[in-house]
């Protein structure tokens, strides 16, 4: 039997929502958005603004001349949010992971933004990738202004792969036997301890990605958990085979935890991996090591053999009772406009030129908005002296449009926690994939029913 591993933060968040919420249903309540923003604005959650973030903040502030903007840069915290919601002491805008949005929408703690978008002639289908808009759509309403879409794919260490006489085609998940054989060939073991991984699938943190790729789902079209989907069992079984081919999950996890992921001894410099699933941001980490790595990339494939990806990201929401909703609406849309992203692209280009350690490699921005992505790419992403990096950046751009949404659900973060715990349990041999997912489904349904009112 799978042991319950619900995190204290997730459990507390669900409990607090039950107290702070209004008993289920999409009860965000009407808010009057006008084209005359109020004279002040309070924002929480825009943390650690780098060159990309600061340039966008500056752009949005310039569009709201005369509005005093106060930003609490502390990271979002679910317990703090629900506590402040209960006391009616939330700011006008909060940035959070998109996994939380449907949860708070179902509890009436945030307001729907369809009228905000309509007031400013913003069409979600034009502004964002459909999968990005779907992340913040619940009960046929849009509840958040999303930003960023970091698509994962399989990042190759071409040096190691080529030495083994293999290429990107070896990592075809529609051929499980061939994939496992290639991983066995690429892996180096000292007894049962890996000294090089043939493939790090990131099977726990990317569990939902693998399930969707195999034709499964984690929620249905209504946001109801579906963790016990039979295709999800097949995904875990494939992950078991991949980890067992490399010494077992516990050994692989210990090896990966010791990686110098962001430093000079990163796994692509030291040849500790032949391939791994990584989001696009990791290309930026590797740019200082362009002379020491041979990078390549290939998309994951879905059950039909088509390029596939899925990713979440962040979103801005307006809490119920916000004192300055019109300023909040304008600020969120200005911050995620194409003009704002072009300002960010210019800032990143300046940073790239000013920092020689980046080797002149501009990996672009993955904004969640196809128009902004292409505009930044056309203006600032240029060929370099590193064809492997150029091809990899191209691969990430190519796969971005192929993405799907994980689905919006009131179970939110609780579902993700239960899913990851189930996968760990199965990979460690504590439970069969079927039993682990059945337990996770039961727990996710309890969270769903508690938050949504059934």
Phi, psi and omega per residue, in radians:
X1 nan 2.355 -3.113
X2 -1.240 2.309 3.083
X3 -1.301 2.466 3.089
X4 -1.225 2.251 3.137
X5 -2.155 0.489 -3.136
X6 -0.976 2.244 3.117
X7 -1.226 2.620 3.138
X8 -1.062 -0.683 -3.130
X9 -1.114 -0.738 -3.119
X10 -1.172 -0.759 3.139
X11 -1.100 -0.748 3.133
X12 -1.117 -0.655 -3.134
X13 -1.111 -0.761 3.132
X14 -1.112 -0.766 -3.140
X15 -1.105 -0.737 -3.129
X16 -1.157 -0.630 3.116
X17 -1.117 -0.671 3.140
X18 -1.090 -0.578 3.113
X19 -1.376 -0.794 -3.020
X20 -1.371 -0.475 -3.057
X21 -1.281 3.108 -3.055
X22 -1.916 0.380 2.991
X23 1.677 0.323 3.042
X24 1.725 2.865 -3.107
X25 1.497 2.797 -3.132
X26 -1.443 1.480 -3.005
X27 -1.955 0.695 -3.128
X28 -1.093 -0.464 3.084
X29 1.463 2.628 -3.121
X30 -1.249 2.504 3.057
X31 -2.302 2.412 -3.136
X32 -1.603 1.902 3.044
X33 -1.645 2.315 3.100
X34 -2.163 2.926 3.122
X35 -1.536 0.197 3.061
X36 -1.979 1.662 -3.104
X37 -1.140 2.591 3.080
X38 -1.181 3.057 -3.001
X39 -1.551 0.027 3.102
X40 -2.631 2.883 -3.060
X41 -2.728 2.322 3.070
X42 -1.998 2.269 -3.084
X43 -2.198 2.450 3.092
X44 -2.272 2.348 2.965
X45 1.924 -0.114 3.120
X46 -1.459 1.522 -2.973
X47 -1.719 2.679 2.975
X48 0.859 0.918 -3.120
X49 -1.123 2.078 3.064
X50 -1.594 -2.803 -3.133
X51 -1.067 -0.660 3.120
X52 -1.166 -0.812 -3.117
X53 -1.188 -0.758 -3.084
X54 -1.160 -0.675 3.134
X55 -1.121 -0.625 3.107
X56 -1.266 -0.682 3.069
X57 -1.055 -0.735 3.131
X58 -1.120 -0.724 3.132
X59 -1.095 -0.840 -3.107
X60 -1.110 -0.681 3.124
X61 -1.105 -0.652 3.136
X62 -1.155 -0.546 3.113
X63 -1.296 -0.385 -3.130
X64 -1.918 0.855 3.141
X65 -0.987 2.247 -3.128
X66 1.686 -0.180 3.098
X67 -1.679 2.159 3.111
X68 -1.415 2.061 -3.057
X69 -1.903 2.125 3.113
X70 -1.962 2.163 -3.074
X71 -2.033 2.132 2.978
X72 -1.614 1.879 -3.025
X73 -1.456 0.092 3.099
X74 -1.089 2.543 3.138
X75 -1.112 2.606 3.083
X76 -1.059 2.455 3.116
X77 -2.394 2.129 -3.048
X78 -1.105 -0.702 -3.133
X79 -1.147 -0.716 3.105
X80 -1.118 -0.721 -3.118
X81 -1.058 -0.874 -3.093
X82 -1.189 -0.588 3.097
X83 -1.152 -0.769 3.133
X84 -1.216 -0.569 3.085
X85 -1.113 -0.707 3.138
X86 -1.122 -0.542 -3.121
X87 -1.646 -0.012 -3.134
X88 1.212 0.546 -3.033
X89 -2.146 0.868 3.110
X90 -1.764 2.673 3.100
X91 -1.311 -3.016 -3.076
X92 -1.436 -0.528 -3.140
X93 -2.382 2.405 3.061
X94 -2.268 2.319 3.018
X95 -1.685 2.326 -3.123
X96 -2.599 2.919 3.014
X97 -1.105 2.517 -3.109
X98 -1.131 -0.335 3.093
X99 -1.091 -0.425 -3.105
X100 -1.465 -0.350 -2.885
X101 -1.075 -0.864 -3.116
X102 -1.139 -0.541 3.099
X103 -1.049 -0.869 -3.112
X104 -1.298 -0.481 3.043
X105 -1.131 -0.783 -3.125
X106 -1.104 -0.488 -3.125
X107 -1.626 -0.010 3.124
X108 1.251 0.448 -3.132
X109 -1.650 -0.179 3.058
X110 -2.311 2.899 -3.049
X111 -1.892 2.591 3.056
X112 -1.196 2.600 -2.991
X113 -1.990 0.184 -3.112
X114 -1.025 -0.717 -3.141
X115 -1.224 -0.589 3.066
X116 -1.052 -0.825 -3.128
X117 -1.159 -0.742 -3.120
X118 -1.112 -0.663 -3.139
X119 -1.037 -0.602 -3.084
X120 -1.864 0.324 3.050
X121 0.968 0.718 3.080
X122 -1.774 2.074 3.103
X123 -1.686 2.032 -3.123
X124 -0.962 -0.584 -3.112
X125 -1.213 -0.408 3.100
X126 -1.650 -0.580 -3.057
X127 -1.327 -0.707 -2.999
X128 -2.198 2.713 2.930
X129 -0.975 2.512 -3.125
X130 -1.015 -0.636 3.139
X131 -1.191 -0.498 3.118
X132 -1.282 -0.791 3.083
X133 -1.093 -0.630 -3.138
X134 -1.103 -0.538 3.126
X135 -1.037 -0.503 -3.060
X136 -2.033 0.337 3.102
X137 -1.867 2.195 -3.139
X138 -2.523 2.394 3.136
X139 0.952 0.701 3.084
X140 1.106 0.386 3.060
X141 -2.290 2.665 3.105
X142 -1.713 2.244 -2.967
X143 -2.022 -0.055 -3.116
X144 -2.592 2.698 3.009
X145 -1.737 1.869 -3.027
X146 -1.418 2.747 3.006
X147 -2.550 2.535 3.108
X148 1.272 2.507 3.058
X149 -2.670 1.676 -3.057
X150 -1.677 1.595 -3.054
X151 -1.258 2.344 3.017
X152 -1.512 2.601 2.929
X153 -2.563 -3.019 -3.118
X154 -1.618 1.979 -3.113
X155 -1.612 2.091 -2.999
X156 -1.698 2.479 2.890
X157 -1.652 1.592 -2.993
X158 -1.049 -0.545 -3.135
X159 -1.056 -0.833 -3.113
X160 -1.259 -0.752 -3.118
X161 -1.080 -0.792 -3.122
X162 -1.153 -0.675 3.121
X163 -1.055 -0.485 3.120
X164 -1.518 0.020 -3.138
X165 1.319 0.402 -3.111
X166 -2.007 3.016 3.057
X167 -2.534 -2.974 -3.043
X168 -1.039 -0.479 -3.106
X169 -1.122 -0.292 3.129
X170 -1.180 -0.311 -3.036
X171 -1.804 0.768 -3.128
X172 -1.636 1.900 -3.079
X173 -1.278 -0.187 3.055
X174 -1.359 -0.128 3.046
X175 -2.114 1.324 -3.040
X176 -0.983 -0.735 -3.120
X177 -1.106 -0.762 3.119
X178 -1.141 -0.663 3.124
X179 -1.128 -0.816 -3.132
X180 -1.115 -0.694 3.119
X181 -1.101 -0.722 3.117
X182 -1.137 -0.705 3.135
X183 -1.129 -0.723 3.079
X184 -1.056 -0.726 -3.124
X185 -1.146 -0.624 -3.072
X186 -1.481 -0.334 -3.078
X187 -1.395 2.468 3.028
X188 -2.041 2.177 -3.110
X189 -2.065 2.511 2.943
X190 -1.930 1.605 -2.915
X191 1.255 -2.109 3.052
X192 -1.738 0.053 -3.065
X193 -1.698 2.131 3.133
X194 -1.285 2.413 2.953
X195 -1.930 -0.208 2.953
X196 -2.646 2.329 3.087
X197 -1.595 2.384 3.000
X198 -1.265 -0.554 -3.098
X199 -2.879 2.114 2.998
X200 -1.696 1.827 -3.093
X201 -1.403 -0.076 -3.016
X202 0.827 0.916 -2.943
X203 -1.152 -0.338 3.115
X204 -1.589 -1.004 -3.112
X205 -1.140 -0.470 -3.140
X206 -1.876 0.419 -3.077
X207 -0.993 -0.795 -3.115
X208 -1.109 -0.622 3.092
X209 -1.043 -0.821 3.131
X210 -1.113 -0.660 -3.126
X211 -1.177 -0.765 3.104
X212 -1.147 -0.653 3.116
X213 -1.093 -0.579 -3.122
X214 -1.498 0.119 3.110
X215 1.614 0.153 3.127
X216 -1.611 -2.873 3.127
X217 -2.761 2.742 3.052
X218 -1.887 -0.353 2.983
X219 -2.468 2.697 3.078
X220 -1.516 -3.061 -3.038
X221 -1.168 -0.260 3.096
X222 -1.727 0.075 3.134
X223 1.495 0.194 3.118
X224 -1.478 2.316 -3.126
X225 -0.968 2.487 3.129
X226 -2.426 0.750 -3.055
X227 -1.149 -0.403 -3.120
X228 -1.554 0.289 3.029
X229 -0.926 2.263 -3.126
X230 -0.968 -0.582 3.116
X231 -1.153 -0.469 3.082
X232 -1.175 -0.619 3.076
X233 -1.086 -0.744 3.117
X234 -1.080 -0.656 3.127
X235 -1.115 -0.765 3.123
X236 -1.156 -0.666 3.120
X237 -1.094 -0.674 3.068
X238 -1.152 -0.734 3.098
X239 -1.075 -0.690 3.073
X240 -1.008 -0.780 -3.133
X241 -1.117 -0.710 -3.138
X242 -1.129 -0.765 3.137
X243 -1.221 -0.701 -3.134
X244 -1.116 -0.539 3.107
X245 -1.214 -0.180 -3.068
X246 -2.132 0.358 3.080
X247 1.844 -0.089 -3.131
X248 1.789 2.709 -3.041
X249 -1.039 -0.779 -3.073
X250 -1.069 -0.734 3.138
X251 -1.186 -0.741 3.134
X252 -1.122 -0.759 -3.124
X253 -1.070 -0.744 3.124
X254 -1.108 -0.707 3.130
X255 -1.135 -0.820 -3.121
X256 -1.129 -0.675 -3.125
X257 -1.084 -0.395 -3.122
X258 -1.585 -0.011 -3.134
X259 -1.097 2.494 2.960
X260 -1.546 1.238 -2.886
X261 -1.050 -0.582 -3.053
X262 -1.908 0.095 -3.011
X263 -1.998 -2.928 -3.092
X264 -1.141 -0.427 3.134
X265 -1.728 0.549 -3.103
X266 -1.112 2.768 -2.966
X267 -1.162 -0.272 3.087
X268 -1.530 -0.467 3.020
X269 -1.299 -0.749 -3.039
X270 -1.575 0.010 -3.133
X271 1.035 0.646 3.057
X272 -1.408 -0.230 3.044
X273 -2.352 2.618 2.954
X274 -1.638 -0.511 3.125
X275 -2.854 2.723 3.108
X276 -2.782 2.699 3.025
X277 -1.441 2.117 3.123
X278 -2.421 2.527 2.997
X279 -1.250 2.888 -3.052
X280 -1.055 -0.536 -3.065
X281 -1.040 -0.428 -3.067
X282 -1.220 -0.364 3.051
X283 -1.040 -0.699 3.120
X284 -1.089 -0.624 3.112
X285 -1.112 -0.614 -3.040
X286 -1.508 -0.201 -3.079
X287 -1.009 -0.616 3.112
X288 -1.157 -0.247 -3.067
X289 -1.917 0.417 -3.050
X290 -1.037 -0.515 3.130
X291 -1.409 -0.154 -3.069
X292 -1.963 -0.125 -3.096
X293 -2.160 2.742 3.009
X294 -2.123 1.736 -2.954
X295 -1.689 2.548 3.015
X296 -2.645 3.055 -3.102
X297 -2.723 2.652 3.019
X298 -2.570 2.476 3.141
X299 -1.258 2.677 2.873
X300 -1.153 2.699 3.099
X301 -1.976 2.606 3.071
X302 -1.541 -3.040 -3.066
X303 -1.092 -0.362 3.118
X304 -1.655 0.075 3.137
X305 1.401 0.289 -3.139
X306 -1.729 2.598 3.087
X307 -0.954 2.465 -2.978
X308 -2.579 2.513 2.944
X309 -2.724 2.918 3.054
X310 -2.761 2.460 -3.108
X311 -2.735 2.668 3.019
X312 -1.825 -2.774 -3.108
X313 3.032 -2.639 -3.093
X314 -1.971 2.912 3.080
X315 -2.654 2.682 3.007
X316 -1.763 2.356 3.112
X317 -2.209 2.782 3.064
X318 -1.923 1.978 -3.133
X319 -1.162 2.655 3.037
X320 -1.048 2.401 3.141
X321 1.484 0.140 3.111
X322 -0.992 2.349 -3.078
X323 -1.384 -0.380 -3.053
X324 -2.286 1.081 -3.037
X325 -1.149 -0.575 -3.106
X326 -1.247 -0.701 3.045
X327 -1.146 -0.660 3.113
X328 -1.079 -0.793 3.141
X329 -1.027 -0.898 -3.124
X330 -1.056 -0.781 -3.068
X331 -1.109 -0.782 -3.129
X332 -1.082 -0.750 -3.107
X333 -1.269 -0.664 3.082
X334 -1.131 -0.663 -3.098
X335 -1.185 -0.442 -3.096
X336 -1.960 0.283 3.120
X337 -1.346 2.854 3.094
X338 -1.088 -0.626 3.097
X339 -1.076 -0.715 3.116
X340 -1.128 -0.731 3.136
X341 -1.203 -0.562 3.070
X342 -1.190 -0.632 3.035
X343 -1.086 -0.691 3.099
X344 -1.161 -0.684 3.100
X345 -1.080 -0.705 3.107
X346 -1.131 -0.715 3.126
X347 -1.120 -0.737 3.137
X348 -1.176 -0.611 3.085
X349 -1.127 -0.704 3.094
X350 -1.117 -0.728 3.116
X351 -1.100 -0.765 -3.139
X352 -1.055 -0.746 -3.137
X353 -1.223 -0.561 -3.041
X354 -1.475 -0.265 -3.072
X355 -2.024 1.706 -3.075
X356 -0.985 -0.493 -3.108
X357 -1.135 -0.263 3.085
X358 -1.388 -0.110 3.080
X359 0.999 0.483 3.089
X360 1.230 0.252 -3.080
X361 -1.666 1.997 3.050
X362 -1.868 1.931 -3.058
X363 -1.466 0.053 3.111
X364 1.429 -3.091 3.094
X365 -2.163 2.428 3.122
X366 -2.023 1.626 -2.814
X367 -1.591 -0.322 -2.956
X368 1.661 -0.153 -3.122
X369 -2.064 2.034 -3.083
X370 -1.066 -0.676 3.126
X371 -1.088 -0.775 3.128
X372 -1.174 -0.710 3.111
X373 -0.994 -0.836 -3.075
X374 -1.229 -0.630 3.135
X375 -1.139 -0.787 3.110
X376 -1.132 -0.747 -3.134
X377 -1.059 -0.828 -3.095
X378 -1.098 -0.602 -3.052
X379 -1.500 -0.627 -2.898
X380 -2.166 -0.269 -3.116
X381 -1.661 1.831 -3.032
X382 -2.023 2.736 3.065
X383 -1.026 2.575 -3.099
X384 -2.160 -3.046 3.066
X385 -1.451 0.139 -3.063
X386 -2.182 1.525 -3.053
X387 -1.053 -0.526 3.093
X388 -1.111 -0.724 3.079
X389 -1.161 -0.736 -3.141
X390 -1.039 -0.781 -3.132
X391 -1.164 -0.641 3.132
X392 -1.170 -0.785 3.096
X393 -1.049 -0.735 3.095
X394 -1.042 -0.731 -3.118
X395 -1.093 -0.687 3.110
X396 -1.152 -0.741 3.085
X397 -1.081 -0.717 -3.113
X398 -1.094 -0.701 -3.034
X399 -1.422 -0.336 -3.065
X400 -0.969 -0.735 -3.098
X401 -1.245 -0.259 -3.084
X402 -1.553 0.078 -3.007
X403 -1.300 2.802 3.024
X404 -2.207 2.871 3.092
X405 -1.545 2.542 2.997
X406 -1.212 -0.344 -3.123
X407 1.808 2.497 3.112
X408 -1.693 2.312 -3.097
X409 -2.553 2.516 3.030
X410 -1.081 -0.345 3.118
X411 -1.254 -0.418 2.969
X412 0.758 -2.198 -3.061
X413 -1.108 -0.518 3.122
X414 -1.072 -0.714 3.108
X415 -1.089 -0.772 3.138
X416 -1.077 -0.709 3.133
X417 -1.114 -0.813 -3.141
X418 -1.127 -0.679 3.126
X419 -1.086 -0.860 -3.106
X420 -1.125 -0.665 3.107
X421 -1.125 -0.659 3.125
X422 -1.131 -0.742 -3.131
X423 -1.140 -0.756 3.090
X424 -1.020 -0.790 -3.128
X425 -1.036 -0.766 -3.140
X426 -1.198 -0.726 -3.096
X427 -1.212 -0.486 3.092
X428 -1.489 -0.079 3.138
X429 1.409 0.265 3.133
X430 -1.350 -0.421 3.139
X431 -2.699 2.745 3.037
X432 -1.231 2.735 3.081
X433 -0.955 -0.700 -3.136
X434 -1.091 -0.825 -3.099
X435 -1.185 -0.726 -3.130
X436 -1.074 -0.761 -3.129
X437 -1.267 -0.557 3.076
X438 -1.119 -0.758 3.093
X439 -1.097 -0.755 -3.139
X440 -1.112 -0.690 3.119
X441 -1.089 -0.762 3.120
X442 -1.036 -0.801 -3.117
X443 -1.167 -0.710 3.134
X444 -1.150 -0.651 3.114
X445 -1.167 -0.652 3.087
X446 -1.090 -0.746 3.094
X447 -1.111 -0.752 3.130
X448 -1.033 -0.820 -3.097
X449 -1.218 -0.615 3.122
X450 -1.171 -0.741 -3.075
X451 -1.369 -0.697 -3.039
X452 -1.566 -0.135 -3.073
X453 1.356 0.370 3.097
X454 1.809 nan nan
